[in-house]
Amino acid sequence: MEGVHYVKDENDKKIAVQLSYEVYGHMLDDLIDGLIAESRKNDEKISLEQFTKELREEGLLES
């Protein structure tokens, strides 16, 4: 398969895969975004209003 390289251990067992960013970059970006979202699914959630209030208090957002 073009743009796919398997990394194998000393027993010839596949342990990782490398994907060409040139070939699969558009899909990898979506995959990484999904992994980040999944890793944050249990993070504390705040409302948009609270978030913008905090940004204003920190001087990161104009009133």
N, CA, C and O atoms as CSV, one atom per row, in Angstrom:
chain,resi,resn,atom,element,x,y,z
A,1,MET,N,N,0.851,-1.174,0.000
A,1,MET,CA,C,0.000,0.000,0.000
A,1,MET,C,C,0.901,1.243,0.000
A,1,MET,O,O,1.828,1.350,0.803
A,2,GLU,N,N,0.624,2.146,-0.881
A,2,GLU,CA,C,1.447,3.347,-1.012
A,2,GLU,C,C,1.357,4.214,0.244
A,2,GLU,O,O,0.269,4.448,0.770
A,3,GLY,N,N,2.504,4.684,0.715
A,3,GLY,CA,C,2.545,5.604,1.845
A,3,GLY,C,C,2.396,4.945,3.198
A,3,GLY,O,O,2.207,5.635,4.200
A,4,VAL,N,N,2.477,3.612,3.255
A,4,VAL,CA,C,2.342,2.885,4.513
A,4,VAL,C,C,3.617,2.090,4.752
A,4,VAL,O,O,4.084,1.363,3.875
A,5,HIS,N,N,4.172,2.237,5.944
A,5,HIS,CA,C,5.381,1.498,6.303
A,5,HIS,C,C,5.156,0.869,7.672
A,5,HIS,O,O,4.861,1.564,8.644
A,6,TYR,N,N,5.298,-0.453,7.738
A,6,TYR,CA,C,5.140,-1.153,9.002
A,6,TYR,C,C,6.480,-1.251,9.718
A,6,TYR,O,O,7.503,-1.549,9.101
A,7,VAL,N,N,6.467,-1.003,11.007
A,7,VAL,CA,C,7.648,-1.170,11.844
A,7,VAL,C,C,7.487,-2.508,12.533
A,7,VAL,O,O,6.453,-2.792,13.136
A,8,LYS,N,N,8.535,-3.338,12.436
A,8,LYS,CA,C,8.463,-4.683,13.005
A,8,LYS,C,C,9.530,-4.873,14.072
A,8,LYS,O,O,10.584,-4.240,14.036
A,9,ASP,N,N,9.240,-5.754,15.022
A,9,ASP,CA,C,10.216,-6.063,16.055
A,9,ASP,C,C,11.168,-7.154,15.566
A,9,ASP,O,O,11.128,-7.553,14.403
A,10,GLU,N,N,12.024,-7.629,16.472
A,10,GLU,CA,C,13.025,-8.629,16.094
A,10,GLU,C,C,12.410,-9.966,15.694
A,10,GLU,O,O,13.078,-10.793,15.074
A,11,ASN,N,N,11.141,-10.184,16.042
A,11,ASN,CA,C,10.428,-11.414,15.660
A,11,ASN,C,C,9.565,-11.218,14.421
A,11,ASN,O,O,8.732,-12.063,14.094
A,12,ASP,N,N,9.769,-10.103,13.738
A,12,ASP,CA,C,9.033,-9.759,12.525
A,12,ASP,C,C,7.548,-9.508,12.790
A,12,ASP,O,O,6.719,-9.606,11.885
A,13,LYS,N,N,7.224,-9.181,14.046
A,13,LYS,CA,C,5.846,-8.855,14.420
A,13,LYS,C,C,5.633,-7.347,14.211
A,13,LYS,O,O,6.446,-6.531,14.646
A,14,LYS,N,N,4.533,-6.992,13.543
A,14,LYS,CA,C,4.220,-5.582,13.320
A,14,LYS,C,C,3.896,-4.933,14.665
A,14,LYS,O,O,3.033,-5.404,15.405
A,15,ILE,N,N,4.604,-3.845,14.966
A,15,ILE,CA,C,4.394,-3.161,16.243
A,15,ILE,C,C,3.965,-1.706,16.068
A,15,ILE,O,O,3.499,-1.073,17.015
A,16,ALA,N,N,4.123,-1.180,14.854
A,16,ALA,CA,C,3.738,0.210,14.606
A,16,ALA,C,C,3.566,0.392,13.100
A,16,ALA,O,O,3.953,-0.455,12.295
A,17,VAL,N,N,2.978,1.513,12.761
A,17,VAL,CA,C,2.813,1.833,11.348
A,17,VAL,C,C,3.154,3.304,11.160
A,17,VAL,O,O,2.810,4.145,11.991
A,18,GLN,N,N,3.826,3.600,10.073
A,18,GLN,CA,C,4.121,4.973,9.694
A,18,GLN,C,C,3.325,5.276,8.431
A,18,GLN,O,O,3.352,4.518,7.461
A,19,LEU,N,N,2.619,6.397,8.465
A,19,LEU,CA,C,1.828,6.807,7.310
A,19,LEU,C,C,2.430,8.073,6.717
A,19,LEU,O,O,2.798,8.994,7.447
A,20,SER,N,N,2.528,8.116,5.411
A,20,SER,CA,C,3.043,9.287,4.730
A,20,SER,C,C,2.077,10.455,4.925
A,20,SER,O,O,0.887,10.357,4.622
A,21,TYR,N,N,2.619,11.564,5.439
A,21,TYR,CA,C,1.774,12.737,5.614
A,21,TYR,C,C,1.368,13.302,4.250
A,21,TYR,O,O,0.283,13.864,4.097
A,22,GLU,N,N,2.241,13.146,3.280
A,22,GLU,CA,C,1.929,13.626,1.937
A,22,GLU,C,C,0.722,12.897,1.353
A,22,GLU,O,O,-0.103,13.499,0.665
A,23,VAL,N,N,0.625,11.601,1.632
A,23,VAL,CA,C,-0.469,10.787,1.087
A,23,VAL,C,C,-1.704,10.846,1.993
A,23,VAL,O,O,-2.825,10.955,1.498
A,24,TYR,N,N,-1.509,10.776,3.308
A,24,TYR,CA,C,-2.625,10.624,4.241
A,24,TYR,C,C,-2.827,11.817,5.168
A,24,TYR,O,O,-3.630,11.746,6.099
A,25,GLY,N,N,-2.114,12.904,4.927
A,25,GLY,CA,C,-2.172,14.055,5.818
A,25,GLY,C,C,-3.566,14.562,6.099
A,25,GLY,O,O,-3.888,14.892,7.241
A,26,HIS,N,N,-4.400,14.630,5.076
A,26,HIS,CA,C,-5.762,15.145,5.264
A,26,HIS,C,C,-6.559,14.270,6.238
A,26,HIS,O,O,-7.393,14.779,6.986
A,27,MET,N,N,-6.308,12.980,6.231
A,27,MET,CA,C,-7.003,12.077,7.154
A,27,MET,C,C,-6.343,12.081,8.521
A,27,MET,O,O,-7.021,11.938,9.538
A,28,LEU,N,N,-5.027,12.243,8.555
A,28,LEU,CA,C,-4.314,12.236,9.837
A,28,LEU,C,C,-4.714,13.427,10.689
A,28,LEU,O,O,-4.855,13.296,11.905
A,29,ASP,N,N,-4.900,14.585,10.073
A,29,ASP,CA,C,-5.340,15.759,10.822
A,29,ASP,C,C,-6.671,15.479,11.514
A,29,ASP,O,O,-6.845,15.818,12.685
A,30,ASP,N,N,-7.603,14.867,10.806
A,30,ASP,CA,C,-8.899,14.531,11.392
A,30,ASP,C,C,-8.746,13.487,12.496
A,30,ASP,O,O,-9.406,13.578,13.531
A,31,LEU,N,N,-7.887,12.507,12.283
A,31,LEU,CA,C,-7.653,11.482,13.292
A,31,LEU,C,C,-7.089,12.099,14.570
A,31,LEU,O,O,-7.549,11.792,15.670
A,32,ILE,N,N,-6.095,12.965,14.420
A,32,ILE,CA,C,-5.485,13.602,15.591
A,32,ILE,C,C,-6.503,14.471,16.310
A,32,ILE,O,O,-6.564,14.456,17.539
A,33,ASP,N,N,-7.304,15.229,15.571
A,33,ASP,CA,C,-8.359,16.045,16.189
A,33,ASP,C,C,-9.313,15.159,16.990
A,33,ASP,O,O,-9.713,15.520,18.097
A,34,GLY,N,N,-9.676,14.011,16.440
A,34,GLY,CA,C,-10.565,13.083,17.136
A,34,GLY,C,C,-9.930,12.518,18.389
A,34,GLY,O,O,-10.599,12.365,19.411
A,35,LEU,N,N,-8.646,12.204,18.322
A,35,LEU,CA,C,-7.944,11.690,19.504
A,35,LEU,C,C,-7.865,12.736,20.609
A,35,LEU,O,O,-8.031,12.420,21.787
A,36,ILE,N,N,-7.614,13.974,20.223
A,36,ILE,CA,C,-7.574,15.059,21.211
A,36,ILE,C,C,-8.947,15.234,21.851
A,36,ILE,O,O,-9.052,15.356,23.072
A,37,ALA,N,N,-9.990,15.246,21.038
A,37,ALA,CA,C,-11.352,15.393,21.564
A,37,ALA,C,C,-11.683,14.248,22.514
A,37,ALA,O,O,-12.255,14.468,23.582
A,38,GLU,N,N,-11.326,13.036,22.128
A,38,GLU,CA,C,-11.593,11.868,22.971
A,38,GLU,C,C,-10.852,11.982,24.307
A,38,GLU,O,O,-11.398,11.635,25.354
A,39,SER,N,N,-9.617,12.464,24.267
A,39,SER,CA,C,-8.836,12.569,25.497
A,39,SER,C,C,-9.391,13.624,26.440
A,39,SER,O,O,-9.107,13.598,27.638
A,40,ARG,N,N,-10.180,14.552,25.911
A,40,ARG,CA,C,-10.719,15.646,26.726
A,40,ARG,C,C,-12.189,15.455,27.099
A,40,ARG,O,O,-12.793,16.348,27.694
A,41,LYS,N,N,-12.765,14.316,26.761
A,41,LYS,CA,C,-14.207,14.152,26.941
A,41,LYS,C,C,-14.645,14.221,28.405
A,41,LYS,O,O,-15.805,14.526,28.680
A,42,ASN,N,N,-13.752,13.947,29.335
A,42,ASN,CA,C,-14.109,13.999,30.750
A,42,ASN,C,C,-13.628,15.270,31.438
A,42,ASN,O,O,-13.741,15.400,32.656
A,43,ASP,N,N,-13.088,16.214,30.656
A,43,ASP,CA,C,-12.650,17.485,31.223
A,43,ASP,C,C,-13.855,18.259,31.752
A,43,ASP,O,O,-14.990,18.060,31.318
A,44,GLU,N,N,-13.569,19.146,32.701
A,44,GLU,CA,C,-14.627,20.005,33.236
A,44,GLU,C,C,-15.200,20.844,32.098
A,44,GLU,O,O,-14.465,21.338,31.243
A,45,LYS,N,N,-16.494,20.992,32.100
A,45,LYS,CA,C,-17.158,21.770,31.065
A,45,LYS,C,C,-17.683,23.061,31.665
A,45,LYS,O,O,-18.212,23.083,32.776
A,46,ILE,N,N,-17.524,24.148,30.897
A,46,ILE,CA,C,-18.053,25.442,31.328
A,46,ILE,C,C,-18.837,26.033,30.161
A,46,ILE,O,O,-18.648,25.650,29.006
A,47,SER,N,N,-19.703,26.957,30.482
A,47,SER,CA,C,-20.517,27.592,29.442
A,47,SER,C,C,-19.662,28.559,28.637
A,47,SER,O,O,-18.601,28.996,29.082
A,48,LEU,N,N,-20.144,28.884,27.446
A,48,LEU,CA,C,-19.464,29.854,26.605
A,48,LEU,C,C,-19.383,31.198,27.328
A,48,LEU,O,O,-18.372,31.894,27.240
A,49,GLU,N,N,-20.436,31.555,28.032
A,49,GLU,CA,C,-20.452,32.821,28.765
A,49,GLU,C,C,-19.357,32.849,29.830
A,49,GLU,O,O,-18.659,33.852,29.976
A,50,GLN,N,N,-19.205,31.758,30.570
A,50,GLN,CA,C,-18.171,31.678,31.593
A,50,GLN,C,C,-16.780,31.733,30.956
A,50,GLN,O,O,-15.879,32.393,31.475
A,51,PHE,N,N,-16.614,31.049,29.851
A,51,PHE,CA,C,-15.333,31.019,29.146
A,51,PHE,C,C,-14.942,32.420,28.675
A,51,PHE,O,O,-13.811,32.856,28.894
A,52,THR,N,N,-15.874,33.128,28.029
A,52,THR,CA,C,-15.552,34.471,27.547
A,52,THR,C,C,-15.311,35.422,28.716
A,52,THR,O,O,-14.480,36.324,28.613
A,53,LYS,N,N,-16.022,35.234,29.821
A,53,LYS,CA,C,-15.803,36.058,31.019
A,53,LYS,C,C,-14.370,35.860,31.518
A,53,LYS,O,O,-13.685,36.830,31.840
A,54,GLU,N,N,-13.924,34.623,31.581
A,54,GLU,CA,C,-12.573,34.335,32.053
A,54,GLU,C,C,-11.522,34.918,31.108
A,54,GLU,O,O,-10.498,35.431,31.559
A,55,LEU,N,N,-11.772,34.840,29.805
A,55,LEU,CA,C,-10.835,35.421,28.845
A,55,LEU,C,C,-10.743,36.932,29.019
A,55,LEU,O,O,-9.653,37.502,28.949
A,56,ARG,N,N,-11.878,37.581,29.245
A,56,ARG,CA,C,-11.883,39.030,29.468
A,56,ARG,C,C,-11.123,39.371,30.743
A,56,ARG,O,O,-10.342,40.322,30.764
A,57,GLU,N,N,-11.347,38.600,31.810
A,57,GLU,CA,C,-10.657,38.852,33.085
A,57,GLU,C,C,-9.141,38.702,32.950
A,57,GLU,O,O,-8.382,39.383,33.639
A,58,GLU,N,N,-8.715,37.825,32.078
A,58,GLU,CA,C,-7.294,37.586,31.861
A,58,GLU,C,C,-6.707,38.551,30.811
A,58,GLU,O,O,-5.511,38.510,30.522
A,59,GLY,N,N,-7.562,39.411,30.252
A,59,GLY,CA,C,-7.104,40.360,29.265
A,59,GLY,C,C,-6.835,39.741,27.900
A,59,GLY,O,O,-6.122,40.320,27.081
A,60,LEU,N,N,-7.397,38.587,27.662
A,60,LEU,CA,C,-7.181,37.893,26.389
A,60,LEU,C,C,-8.299,38.130,25.396
A,60,LEU,O,O,-8.232,37.670,24.256
A,61,LEU,N,N,-9.324,38.842,25.823
A,61,LEU,CA,C,-10.475,39.124,24.961
A,61,LEU,C,C,-10.998,40.499,25.329
A,61,LEU,O,O,-11.216,40.804,26.501
A,62,GLU,N,N,-11.200,41.336,24.299
A,62,GLU,CA,C,-11.727,42.667,24.554
A,62,GLU,C,C,-13.192,42.591,24.910
A,62,GLU,O,O,-13.906,41.681,24.489
A,63,SER,N,N,-13.627,43.550,25.684
A,63,SER,CA,C,-15.034,43.604,26.112
A,63,SER,C,C,-15.961,43.929,24.987
A,63,SER,O,O,-17.173,44.010,25.190
